[in-house]
Amino acid sequence: MPDHHLGYVSVTEIAAAYRITTSNVYRLASVHRWRKYRLNRKVRYRWEDVDDTMSTRRATLANDVKHR
């Protein structure tokens, strides 16, 4: 894999890591405008973008639970 593709992860890797559906991955990517590239029809997203979004979601969920 070329060096400029390092730091990108597949939709299935994201879904497995965060226990969400692949359709949810695509929705989050669209809403949060994750950087991406395509390789042979497969989309890969920039890990930093994924992690930023998911960290924010975790913090928001934790805050919601704490205030119930």
ABEGO torsion letter per residue (X at the ends): XBAAABGBBBAAAAAAAAGBBAAAAAAAAAAAGBBBBBBGGBBBBBAAAAAAAAAAAAAAAAAAAAAX
